[in-house]
Amino acid sequence: MLQLPFSIVLAAATETSAAAMIIRIGTAVLSPAIFFVSARWPGPRVAVLAGLVLLDVLVWAAATPDPGPGSFGMGPGAWSDRGPWTPAEAGPGTTPFYAAFLFAVVAAIVRGSAVWAIASAAGVWAGCLLLGPLLGIDWSVGRVVSATMGLAIAVGIGAFVRRRSELRRQEAAQQSARHAEVVQAERLRIARDLHDVLGHALSQINVQAGVGEHLIDRDPEQARSALAAIRELSRTGLNEVRTVLHTMRSDTGAAEASEPAPLAPVLGLDAVPALVSRLVGSTDIRVDDRRDTDAEGVRETPGQSTDAAAYRIIQEALTNVLRHAGAGSARVVIARNLDRLQVSISDDGTGLPEGVEGTGIMGMRERAKLLKGSLTLTSKGRQGTVVDVDLPWNADHAELPDEEPHR
């Protein structure tokens, strides 16, 4: 649309040889065809088009006489009246707008074939300067400058578009990586919650089932109590699992904010006494809650994220005491120290083997770390184990990792 009409008009209005006219019009016809047909190979395509452009420029300039002043305006003679150069500076012949070649230069750079594009542009420029004098062509300053500017603009546009494309790809890759990190963090959080809920509930159900099986013949009433405890534990566990799954679904977007509330509230420190009352075993567990209370006897409550994390850590620690420590007694201390929540879970059991930590302990550490807190586990061998937890009192207002959603 751009190159062919211009080439036909220029060829018809200029005195030149038939070979030069054929080459010019042929170049105008072949260039767009090559541009579209060889779109899959941007590097070789720009090189072929550069060869056609070089051939056309040299043959046309060598075969076209300098018409001098007063000519039609397509040759250099008219530049004295219309342009900034004299006829002598205009040089022999006028070239058309090589649209296909310039677009090919831009496309090659954009598609990663910058070496092909720059080499082809430099080849056309250097080829004209070096071969022109051998063919008796005296290039004007104006044509050299305009050709250089045209090639430089094409290369610059290609580099600019390429850079923009690379920035968009990098941004998309970073966003994808961030999304993958968020998904992975959410999976870990769900795994921790399910581990805590199911591990606690199932371990207690197992203990109660053993008690019921042992007493079913000798003390049916006590066995009935064990079965009732199993029912209560399973109901509580199911509600907590449903709560985890509900928050999982509600994390998909704000559009689901109108869904019904979870079947069970997110448990916190106020639920620790009820947790201890449900625990069954030979360990005597005592809770020392040192948080301040108001006039109505309601204890001060930390931020929701801290409250929930502290409850889960206590739950997991006490479950480990009952399952593995063989302790006669355990103690939970809850206190506030300025803007920090400090929790200590200690027992007089057998302690942990050195260097051995299961997934439950790793999950507790991860919960504290996500809130920019700390968890220290001290095993005293046969004298028991102490778990010390330090968390920000209001982690919801602290600067937390983006991948940890708060509820």
MARNULO-319536 format. One record per residue (C-alpha): residue number from 1; residue in three letters; y, z, x. Coordinates in steps of 0.001 Angstrom, whole numbers. Layout:
BEGIN
+-----+--------+---------+---------+---------+
| num | residu |      c2 |      c3 |      c1 |
+-----+--------+---------+---------+---------+
| NUM |    ala |       Y |       Z |       X |
...
+-----+--------+---------+---------+---------+
//
This chain:
BEGIN
+-----+--------+---------+---------+---------+
| num | residu |      c2 |      c3 |      c1 |
+-----+--------+---------+---------+---------+
|   1 |    met |       0 |       0 |       0 |
|   2 |    leu |    2391 |     662 |    2885 |
|   3 |    gln |    1169 |   -1352 |    5823 |
|   4 |    leu |    -119 |   -4585 |    4256 |
|   5 |    pro |    3000 |   -5680 |    2279 |
|   6 |    phe |    5264 |   -4876 |    5216 |
|   7 |    ser |    3047 |   -6851 |    7590 |
|   8 |    ile |    2948 |   -9911 |    5308 |
|   9 |    val |    6725 |   -9969 |    4837 |
|  10 |    leu |    7292 |   -9471 |    8551 |
|  11 |    ala |    4862 |  -12225 |    9510 |
|  12 |    ala |    6357 |  -14666 |    7013 |
|  13 |    ala |    9936 |  -14012 |    8121 |
|  14 |    thr |    9332 |  -14255 |   11862 |
|  15 |    glu |    8751 |  -17262 |   14100 |
|  16 |    thr |    5550 |  -16479 |   15946 |
|  17 |    ser |    2189 |  -17979 |   16759 |
|  18 |    ala |    -597 |  -18332 |   14239 |
|  19 |    ala |   -2799 |  -16033 |   16323 |
|  20 |    ala |    -169 |  -13274 |   16197 |
|  21 |    met |     190 |  -13660 |   12409 |
|  22 |    ile |   -3590 |  -13550 |   11931 |
|  23 |    ile |   -3923 |  -10465 |   14107 |
|  24 |    arg |   -1038 |   -8691 |   12333 |
|  25 |    ile |   -2272 |   -9361 |    8813 |
|  26 |    gly |   -5883 |   -8761 |    9882 |
|  27 |    thr |   -4892 |   -5412 |   11342 |
|  28 |    ala |   -3088 |   -4524 |    8107 |
|  29 |    val |   -6211 |   -5404 |    6093 |
|  30 |    leu |   -8823 |   -3859 |    8382 |
|  31 |    ser |   -7001 |    -605 |    9133 |
|  32 |    pro |   -7173 |     891 |    5604 |
|  33 |    ala |  -10773 |    -319 |    5234 |
|  34 |    ile |  -11783 |    1337 |    8502 |
|  35 |    phe |   -9841 |    4475 |    7532 |
|  36 |    phe |  -11775 |    4972 |    4294 |
|  37 |    val |  -15199 |    3628 |    5313 |
|  38 |    ser |  -15485 |    5711 |    8499 |
|  39 |    ala |  -14113 |    8941 |    7023 |
|  40 |    arg |  -17187 |   10828 |    8261 |
|  41 |    trp |  -16312 |   10124 |   11900 |
|  42 |    pro |  -12616 |   11025 |   12353 |
|  43 |    gly |  -12738 |   10842 |   16157 |
|  44 |    pro |  -14212 |    7348 |   16607 |
|  45 |    arg |  -12178 |    6137 |   13622 |
|  46 |    val |   -8830 |    7008 |   15212 |
|  47 |    ala |   -9966 |    5405 |   18480 |
|  48 |    val |  -10877 |    2105 |   16745 |
|  49 |    leu |   -7583 |    2079 |   14853 |
|  50 |    ala |   -5712 |    2782 |   18097 |
|  51 |    gly |   -7352 |    -283 |   19623 |
|  52 |    leu |   -6262 |   -2462 |   16698 |
|  53 |    val |   -2700 |   -1118 |   16874 |
|  54 |    leu |   -2490 |   -1737 |   20626 |
|  55 |    leu |   -3816 |   -5298 |   20224 |
|  56 |    asp |   -1384 |   -6072 |   17399 |
|  57 |    val |    1667 |   -4654 |   19180 |
|  58 |    leu |     998 |   -6475 |   22452 |
|  59 |    val |      55 |   -9861 |   20954 |
|  60 |    trp |    2965 |   -9812 |   18493 |
|  61 |    ala |    5521 |   -8792 |   21130 |
|  62 |    ala |    4236 |  -11396 |   23604 |
|  63 |    ala |    4101 |  -14242 |   21069 |
|  64 |    thr |    7361 |  -13572 |   19193 |
|  65 |    pro |   10532 |  -14995 |   20704 |
|  66 |    asp |   13738 |  -13010 |   20792 |
|  67 |    pro |   15845 |  -14712 |   18053 |
|  68 |    gly |   19103 |  -13261 |   19326 |
|  69 |    pro |   22127 |  -12223 |   17277 |
|  70 |    gly |   22501 |  -13140 |   13609 |
|  71 |    ser |   18797 |  -13302 |   12826 |
|  72 |    phe |   17126 |  -12251 |    9555 |
|  73 |    gly |   16997 |   -8599 |   10558 |
|  74 |    met |   13296 |   -8232 |   11194 |
|  75 |    gly |   13678 |   -8952 |   14879 |
|  76 |    pro |   15712 |   -7228 |   17521 |
|  77 |    gly |   18788 |   -9441 |   17136 |
|  78 |    ala |   19938 |   -7707 |   13966 |
|  79 |    trp |   20025 |   -4272 |   15571 |
|  80 |    ser |   23518 |   -4995 |   16964 |
|  81 |    asp |   24924 |   -4964 |   13441 |
|  82 |    arg |   22674 |   -2316 |   11819 |
|  83 |    gly |   21419 |       6 |   14494 |
|  84 |    pro |   22493 |    2009 |   17500 |
|  85 |    trp |   21081 |    -438 |   20050 |
|  86 |    thr |   22301 |   -3805 |   21324 |
|  87 |    pro |   20085 |   -6924 |   21059 |
|  88 |    ala |   19047 |   -6550 |   24667 |
|  89 |    glu |   17917 |   -2976 |   24039 |
|  90 |    ala |   16032 |   -3820 |   20855 |
|  91 |    gly |   13255 |   -5675 |   22660 |
|  92 |    pro |   10962 |   -8444 |   21498 |
|  93 |    gly |    9591 |   -8286 |   17981 |
|  94 |    thr |    9554 |   -5589 |   15333 |
|  95 |    thr |    6386 |   -3630 |   14539 |
|  96 |    pro |    5289 |   -2547 |   11070 |
|  97 |    phe |    4569 |     979 |    9968 |
|  98 |    tyr |     979 |    1638 |   11124 |
|  99 |    ala |     178 |    4004 |    8277 |
| 100 |    ala |   -3612 |    3990 |    8652 |
| 101 |    phe |   -3431 |    4834 |   12350 |
| 102 |    leu |    -902 |    7633 |   11882 |
| 103 |    phe |   -2877 |    9125 |    9004 |
| 104 |    ala |   -6012 |    8860 |   11141 |
| 105 |    val |   -4302 |   10807 |   13932 |
| 106 |    val |   -3356 |   13580 |   11505 |
| 107 |    ala |   -6807 |   13634 |    9879 |
| 108 |    ala |   -8630 |   13738 |   13224 |
| 109 |    ile |   -6640 |   16764 |   14381 |
| 110 |    val |   -7098 |   18530 |   11057 |
| 111 |    arg |  -10860 |   17974 |   11176 |
| 112 |    gly |  -11258 |   19255 |   14707 |
| 113 |    ser |  -11150 |   16011 |   16705 |
| 114 |    ala |   -7836 |   16743 |   18397 |
| 115 |    val |   -9022 |   15331 |   21744 |
| 116 |    trp |   -9839 |   11984 |   20129 |
| 117 |    ala |   -6504 |   11916 |   18304 |
| 118 |    ile |   -4331 |   12837 |   21292 |
| 119 |    ala |   -6247 |   10510 |   23609 |
| 120 |    ser |   -5916 |    7629 |   21132 |
| 121 |    ala |   -2171 |    8206 |   20632 |
| 122 |    ala |   -1640 |    8515 |   24379 |
| 123 |    gly |   -3751 |    5394 |   24902 |
| 124 |    val |   -1569 |    3318 |   22580 |
| 125 |    trp |    1628 |    4633 |   24168 |
| 126 |    ala |     461 |    4207 |   27774 |
| 127 |    gly |   -1249 |     894 |   27056 |
| 128 |    cys |    1940 |    -625 |   25710 |
| 129 |    leu |    4006 |     619 |   28664 |
| 130 |    leu |    1492 |    -487 |   31292 |
| 131 |    leu |     252 |   -3764 |   29815 |
| 132 |    gly |    3575 |   -4904 |   28354 |
| 133 |    pro |    5164 |   -5935 |   31697 |
| 134 |    leu |    1979 |   -7809 |   32632 |
| 135 |    leu |    2432 |   -9929 |   29485 |
| 136 |    gly |    6138 |  -10461 |   30120 |
| 137 |    ile |    7280 |   -7905 |   27533 |
| 138 |    asp |   10441 |   -5955 |   28256 |
| 139 |    trp |   10320 |   -2883 |   26023 |
| 140 |    ser |   13670 |   -1554 |   24856 |
| 141 |    val |   14639 |    2080 |   25180 |
| 142 |    gly |   14931 |    2315 |   21390 |
| 143 |    arg |   11388 |    1136 |   20772 |
| 144 |    val |    9927 |    3441 |   23412 |
| 145 |    val |   11802 |    6421 |   22016 |
| 146 |    ser |   10966 |    5628 |   18383 |
| 147 |    ala |    7288 |    5055 |   19200 |
| 148 |    thr |    7111 |    8300 |   21163 |
| 149 |    met |    8771 |   10212 |   18330 |
| 150 |    gly |    6465 |    8693 |   15729 |
| 151 |    leu |    3324 |    9582 |   17673 |
| 152 |    ala |    4627 |   13075 |   18453 |
| 153 |    ile |    5460 |   13712 |   14782 |
| 154 |    ala |    1963 |   12605 |   13713 |
| 155 |    val |     329 |   14866 |   16303 |
| 156 |    gly |    2629 |   17748 |   15305 |
| 157 |    ile |    1839 |   17382 |   11613 |
| 158 |    gly |   -1867 |   17326 |   12366 |
| 159 |    ala |   -1630 |   20423 |   14565 |
| 160 |    phe |     401 |   22262 |   11909 |
| 161 |    val |   -2045 |   21453 |    9113 |
| 162 |    arg |   -4987 |   22327 |   11357 |
| 163 |    arg |   -3455 |   25684 |   12209 |
| 164 |    arg |   -2807 |   26447 |    8549 |
| 165 |    ser |   -6410 |   25565 |    7714 |
| 166 |    glu |   -7720 |   27790 |   10501 |
| 167 |    leu |   -5581 |   30693 |    9319 |
| 168 |    arg |   -6880 |   30262 |    5777 |
| 169 |    arg |  -10465 |   30156 |    7036 |
| 170 |    gln |   -9917 |   33260 |    9153 |
| 171 |    glu |   -8360 |   35068 |    6221 |
| 172 |    ala |  -11266 |   34065 |    3975 |
| 173 |    ala |  -13770 |   35209 |    6629 |
| 174 |    gln |  -11976 |   38543 |    7032 |
| 175 |    gln |  -11866 |   39036 |    3282 |
| 176 |    ser |  -15575 |   38222 |    3067 |
| 177 |    ala |  -16307 |   40702 |    5865 |
| 178 |    arg |  -14245 |   43380 |    4131 |
| 179 |    his |  -16082 |   42702 |     895 |
| 180 |    ala |  -19446 |   42988 |    2674 |
| 181 |    glu |  -18361 |   46299 |    4227 |
| 182 |    val |  -17294 |   47643 |     833 |
| 183 |    val |  -20580 |   46542 |    -735 |
| 184 |    gln |  -22570 |   48139 |    2090 |
| 185 |    ala |  -20567 |   51377 |    1854 |
| 186 |    glu |  -21095 |   51462 |   -1900 |
| 187 |    arg |  -24831 |   50925 |   -1465 |
| 188 |    leu |  -24961 |   53810 |    1003 |
| 189 |    arg |  -22996 |   56016 |   -1369 |
| 190 |    ile |  -25320 |   55218 |   -4265 |
| 191 |    ala |  -28340 |   55792 |   -2032 |
| 192 |    arg |  -26980 |   59200 |   -1029 |
| 193 |    asp |  -26268 |   60173 |   -4634 |
| 194 |    leu |  -29690 |   59080 |   -5855 |
| 195 |    his |  -31366 |   60809 |   -2918 |
| 196 |    asp |  -29566 |   64059 |   -3680 |
| 197 |    val |  -30141 |   63938 |   -7424 |
| 198 |    leu |  -33753 |   62766 |   -7440 |
| 199 |    gly |  -34792 |   64710 |   -4347 |
| 200 |    his |  -33503 |   67966 |   -5785 |
| 201 |    ala |  -34831 |   67414 |   -9299 |
| 202 |    leu |  -38268 |   66166 |   -8256 |
| 203 |    ser |  -38796 |   68920 |   -5696 |
| 204 |    gln |  -38012 |   71562 |   -8321 |
| 205 |    ile |  -40208 |   69858 |  -10901 |
| 206 |    asn |  -43026 |   69859 |   -8351 |
| 207 |    val |  -42610 |   73604 |   -7768 |
| 208 |    gln |  -42483 |   74374 |  -11482 |
| 209 |    ala |  -45508 |   72210 |  -12165 |
| 210 |    gly |  -47433 |   74123 |   -9501 |
| 211 |    val |  -46395 |   77432 |  -11079 |
| 212 |    gly |  -47428 |   76236 |  -14529 |
| 213 |    glu |  -50797 |   74964 |  -13294 |
| 214 |    his |  -51470 |   78270 |  -11539 |
| 215 |    leu |  -50565 |   80456 |  -14536 |
| 216 |    ile |  -51724 |   78351 |  -17473 |
| 217 |    asp |  -54927 |   80367 |  -17929 |
| 218 |    arg |  -53783 |   83841 |  -16816 |
| 219 |    asp |  -50227 |   83904 |  -18201 |
| 220 |    pro |  -49608 |   81175 |  -20816 |
| 221 |    glu |  -46148 |   82549 |  -21577 |
| 222 |    gln |  -45035 |   82172 |  -17960 |
| 223 |    ala |  -46612 |   78716 |  -17829 |
| 224 |    arg |  -44647 |   77813 |  -20961 |
| 225 |    ser |  -41468 |   78935 |  -19203 |
| 226 |    ala |  -42345 |   76702 |  -16260 |
| 227 |    leu |  -42786 |   73741 |  -18593 |
| 228 |    ala |  -39427 |   74492 |  -20211 |
| 229 |    ala |  -37845 |   74585 |  -16768 |
| 230 |    ile |  -39428 |   71209 |  -15979 |
| 231 |    arg |  -37961 |   69803 |  -19175 |
| 232 |    glu |  -34505 |   71154 |  -18315 |
| 233 |    leu |  -34689 |   69904 |  -14733 |
| 234 |    ser |  -35777 |   66443 |  -15831 |
| 235 |    arg |  -32996 |   66315 |  -18442 |
| 236 |    thr |  -30369 |   67360 |  -15899 |
| 237 |    gly |  -31703 |   64912 |  -13321 |
| 238 |    leu |  -31696 |   62032 |  -15801 |
| 239 |    asn |  -28121 |   62788 |  -16833 |
| 240 |    glu |  -26999 |   62848 |  -13207 |
| 241 |    val |  -28783 |   59560 |  -12507 |
| 242 |    arg |  -27070 |   58044 |  -15537 |
| 243 |    thr |  -23745 |   59326 |  -14206 |
| 244 |    val |  -24373 |   57594 |  -10867 |
| 245 |    leu |  -25352 |   54354 |  -12594 |
| 246 |    his |  -22330 |   54526 |  -14899 |
| 247 |    thr |  -19901 |   54897 |  -12009 |
| 248 |    met |  -21754 |   52024 |  -10343 |
| 249 |    arg |  -20995 |   49786 |  -13298 |
| 250 |    ser |  -17421 |   51018 |  -13696 |
| 251 |    asp |  -16701 |   50126 |  -10043 |
| 252 |    thr |  -16951 |   46424 |  -10888 |
| 253 |    gly |  -13404 |   46308 |  -12230 |
| 254 |    ala |  -10668 |   47897 |  -14241 |
| 255 |    ala |  -11612 |   45780 |  -17244 |
| 256 |    glu |  -14513 |   48130 |  -17868 |
| 257 |    ala |  -12294 |   51227 |  -17936 |
| 258 |    ser |  -12654 |   51350 |  -21722 |
| 259 |    glu |  -16406 |   52037 |  -21468 |
| 260 |    pro |  -17689 |   55376 |  -22770 |
| 261 |    ala |  -17466 |   58317 |  -20389 |
| 262 |    pro |  -20598 |   59166 |  -18385 |
| 263 |    leu |  -23183 |   61319 |  -20091 |
| 264 |    ala |  -22667 |   64119 |  -17556 |
| 265 |    pro |  -19500 |   65140 |  -15722 |
| 266 |    val |  -19219 |   64788 |  -11971 |
| 267 |    leu |  -20504 |   68140 |  -10703 |
| 268 |    gly |  -18427 |   70299 |   -8357 |
| 269 |    leu |  -18246 |   73777 |   -6860 |
| 270 |    asp |  -17997 |   75458 |  -10272 |
| 271 |    ala |  -21532 |   74183 |  -10953 |
| 272 |    val |  -23038 |   75854 |   -7852 |
| 273 |    pro |  -24089 |   79070 |   -9686 |
| 274 |    ala |  -25909 |   76987 |  -12312 |
| 275 |    leu |  -27539 |   74992 |   -9521 |
| 276 |    val |  -28790 |   78177 |   -7858 |
| 277 |    ser |  -30114 |   79521 |  -11152 |
| 278 |    arg |  -32264 |   76416 |  -11585 |
| 279 |    leu |  -33766 |   76630 |   -8097 |
| 280 |    val |  -37287 |   77993 |   -8086 |
| 281 |    gly |  -38958 |   79494 |   -5029 |
| 282 |    ser |  -39471 |   82617 |   -3017 |
| 283 |    thr |  -36001 |   82432 |   -1425 |
| 284 |    asp |  -33320 |   84805 |   -2651 |
| 285 |    ile |  -30116 |   82715 |   -2807 |
| 286 |    arg |  -26721 |   84363 |   -3138 |
| 287 |    val |  -23345 |   82672 |   -3684 |
| 288 |    asp |  -20160 |   84181 |   -2267 |
| 289 |    asp |  -17296 |   82218 |   -3797 |
| 290 |    arg |  -14031 |   83416 |   -2228 |
| 291 |    arg |  -11688 |   80984 |   -3921 |
| 292 |    asp |   -8676 |   82498 |   -5670 |
| 293 |    thr |   -8681 |   82820 |   -9453 |
| 294 |    asp |   -5866 |   82619 |  -11968 |
| 295 |    ala |   -5049 |   85105 |  -14742 |
| 296 |    glu |   -7825 |   83685 |  -16917 |
| 297 |    gly |  -10406 |   83987 |  -14174 |
| 298 |    val |  -10584 |   80244 |  -13455 |
| 299 |    arg |  -11079 |   79497 |   -9787 |
| 300 |    glu |   -8847 |   77056 |   -7954 |
| 301 |    thr |  -10471 |   73658 |   -7624 |
| 302 |    pro |  -10156 |   71223 |   -4719 |
| 303 |    gly |   -9617 |   67481 |   -5160 |
| 304 |    gln |  -12312 |   65672 |   -7086 |
| 305 |    ser |  -13752 |   63845 |   -4062 |
| 306 |    thr |  -13929 |   67079 |   -2034 |
| 307 |    asp |  -15330 |   69006 |   -5000 |
| 308 |    ala |  -18129 |   66493 |   -5611 |
| 309 |    ala |  -18972 |   66085 |   -1913 |
| 310 |    ala |  -19134 |   69859 |   -1344 |
| 311 |    tyr |  -21476 |   70281 |   -4327 |
| 312 |    arg |  -23813 |   67542 |   -3088 |
| 313 |    ile |  -23883 |   69005 |     421 |
| 314 |    ile |  -24722 |   72470 |    -938 |
| 315 |    gln |  -27388 |   70975 |   -3198 |
| 316 |    glu |  -29049 |   69095 |    -336 |
| 317 |    ala |  -28834 |   72060 |    2047 |
| 318 |    leu |  -30426 |   74451 |    -467 |
| 319 |    thr |  -33132 |   71915 |   -1310 |
| 320 |    asn |  -33969 |   71702 |    2397 |
| 321 |    val |  -34064 |   75513 |    2622 |
| 322 |    leu |  -36557 |   75739 |    -242 |
| 323 |    arg |  -38738 |   72856 |     945 |
| 324 |    his |  -38832 |   73323 |    4691 |
| 325 |    ala |  -37309 |   76591 |    5948 |
| 326 |    gly |  -39712 |   79144 |    4516 |
| 327 |    ala |  -36744 |   81510 |    4253 |
| 328 |    gly |  -36717 |   84854 |    2516 |
| 329 |    ser |  -33013 |   84667 |    1733 |
| 330 |    ala |  -30115 |   82233 |    1855 |
| 331 |    arg |  -26390 |   82586 |    1402 |
| 332 |    val |  -23661 |   80174 |     316 |
| 333 |    val |  -20063 |   81034 |    1203 |
| 334 |    ile |  -17193 |   79025 |    -310 |
| 335 |    ala |  -13626 |   79638 |     861 |
| 336 |    arg |  -10228 |   78004 |    1148 |
| 337 |    asn |   -8280 |   78140 |    4413 |
| 338 |    leu |   -4801 |   76680 |    3823 |
| 339 |    asp |   -5399 |   72970 |    3104 |
| 340 |    arg |   -9077 |   73023 |    4078 |
| 341 |    leu |  -12229 |   73823 |    2152 |
| 342 |    gln |  -14833 |   75658 |    4207 |
| 343 |    val |  -18434 |   76020 |    3091 |
| 344 |    ser |  -21264 |   77764 |    4911 |
| 345 |    ile |  -24960 |   77651 |    3951 |
| 346 |    ser |  -27170 |   79976 |    6010 |
| 347 |    asp |  -30782 |   81110 |    5801 |
| 348 |    asp |  -33236 |   83280 |    7727 |
| 349 |    gly |  -36006 |   80699 |    7860 |
| 350 |    thr |  -37853 |   78973 |   10670 |
| 351 |    gly |  -34995 |   76689 |   11715 |
| 352 |    leu |  -35183 |   73028 |   12656 |
| 353 |    pro |  -37039 |   71437 |   15552 |
| 354 |    glu |  -34581 |   70435 |   18247 |
| 355 |    gly |  -33182 |   66928 |   17784 |
| 356 |    val |  -34894 |   66385 |   14411 |
| 357 |    glu |  -32670 |   65403 |   11480 |
| 358 |    gly |  -33887 |   63725 |    8331 |
| 359 |    thr |  -32076 |   61386 |    5986 |
| 360 |    gly |  -30806 |   64322 |    3920 |
| 361 |    ile |  -28927 |   65839 |    6862 |
| 362 |    met |  -27587 |   62440 |    7879 |
| 363 |    gly |  -26379 |   61949 |    4311 |
| 364 |    met |  -24563 |   65302 |    4401 |
| 365 |    arg |  -22859 |   64362 |    7671 |
| 366 |    glu |  -21823 |   61013 |    6222 |
| 367 |    arg |  -20311 |   62634 |    3138 |
| 368 |    ala |  -18193 |   64928 |    5297 |
| 369 |    lys |  -17189 |   62083 |    7624 |
| 370 |    leu |  -16049 |   59850 |    4760 |
| 371 |    leu |  -13601 |   62554 |    3695 |
| 372 |    lys |  -12414 |   62998 |    7289 |
| 373 |    gly |  -14155 |   66330 |    7460 |
| 374 |    ser |  -16912 |   67708 |    9643 |
| 375 |    leu |  -20391 |   69197 |    9304 |
| 376 |    thr |  -21963 |   71382 |   11980 |
| 377 |    leu |  -25622 |   72349 |   11873 |
| 378 |    thr |  -26748 |   75266 |   14034 |
| 379 |    ser |  -30449 |   76066 |   14249 |
| 380 |    lys |  -31327 |   79496 |   15654 |
| 381 |    gly |  -35041 |   78934 |   15831 |
| 382 |    arg |  -36911 |   81672 |   14024 |
| 383 |    gln |  -33617 |   83302 |   13059 |
| 384 |    gly |  -32684 |   80542 |   10625 |
| 385 |    thr |  -30187 |   77724 |   10256 |
| 386 |    val |  -26464 |   77601 |    9460 |
| 387 |    val |  -24662 |   74584 |    7993 |
| 388 |    asp |  -20860 |   74788 |    8341 |
| 389 |    val |  -18770 |   72280 |    6409 |
| 390 |    asp |  -15033 |   71706 |    6794 |
| 391 |    leu |  -13323 |   69331 |    4331 |
| 392 |    pro |   -9722 |   68566 |    3350 |
| 393 |    trp |   -8832 |   70558 |     234 |
| 394 |    asn |   -7427 |   67508 |   -1528 |
| 395 |    ala |   -9080 |   64440 |     -25 |
| 396 |    asp |   -7934 |   62291 |   -2978 |
| 397 |    his |   -4391 |   62379 |   -1550 |
| 398 |    ala |   -5466 |   61974 |    2069 |
| 399 |    glu |   -5677 |   58675 |    3886 |
| 400 |    leu |   -9333 |   57841 |    3391 |
| 401 |    pro |  -11408 |   54758 |    4317 |
| 402 |    asp |  -10940 |   51935 |    1820 |
| 403 |    glu |  -14655 |   51523 |    1360 |
| 404 |    glu |  -15077 |   54986 |    -204 |
| 405 |    pro |  -13990 |   54837 |   -3841 |
| 406 |    his |  -12822 |   58088 |   -5440 |
| 407 |    arg |  -13438 |   59292 |   -8919 |
+-----+--------+---------+---------+---------+
//
